[in-house]
Amino acid sequence: MRVKISIALVLLLVGVNAGWKEQDSRTQAAPLSLEGSSDFSVEFTDCVESIGVTLVPTDLARAYLPAQFILVGEGQPVTPLVVRTARCRGVAVNGHLPESGEIVQIGLVIVPPDGTGDINNYTLWYDTSHAHLATRLQQTGVSAQLVPTMVDDYDADDNSLFVRVPKPGTPSLALSGSVQPSLNPAGSFLANWWQQTSAGDVKMSTSVPVINIGAADLTLTTNGSLGQLFGGSSTGFVVLQQFNTFTSAHMEVSVVSP
């Protein structure tokens, strides 16, 4: 069985009225030199993950998106934005020894550019505490930010989650709330995250062979351009909230267009 986020459900939900403010134009951190860049893979082990999906104004989101990508909410008042956090005991880049690491990804849900994946997102921000992963993504052209002091604290005793991205992460943010893990496997999942770079469109494709999907009640607080995008300093997740666990996942990072 494969787990899918229903695009039909998302399109239904993006028709909900919302009153957000306008935003300023986006700026990205400059990537490192592309010298020696090439496709690479990453193995993740023993991970906990939160997924939150909220809605933002489609006209504002469109300004963040290169023309070749299509928002799933195109033509609707609002469109989905995804906030993903993950903490893994093992992150092994290109066969190197695994080290623990945290990741926060924020992006807009898009129509699958190549027809693959259970969900496809355009990457707006990518933060990680894992130095080797950040460097390899930057060398491929992705505007990943290295934030060594990231916090991802899941307390199994009281089922609470607290995630913090301090500076130099931009935008800085905090995610907190209650979570409920599930012990029942829900099938496999394939998530594709995209970003246009100077080298071409980069695809970060993560395959999770077995994932346990639990529940969550989370709130995101932030400032700067992310807050301007959803129109305030905090937001919940009206479309979807999950707290997931998985023992392994495999990511392929590749430049798929010149």
Protein Blocks (a to p, Z undefined) as FASTA:
>chain_A
ZZdddfklmmmmmmpccdddddddddddddddfehiacdddddehiadddddddddfklm
mmmpcfkbccfkgoiabdcddddddddfbdceehiacddddddddddddddfkopajbdc
ddfbdcdfbfklmmmmmmnopacdcdfkbccdddfklopacdddddfbdcddddeddddd
dfbdebjcddddddddfkbccddddddfbacddddddddddehjllmmnopabdcdfkbc
cddddfbdcdddddfbZZ
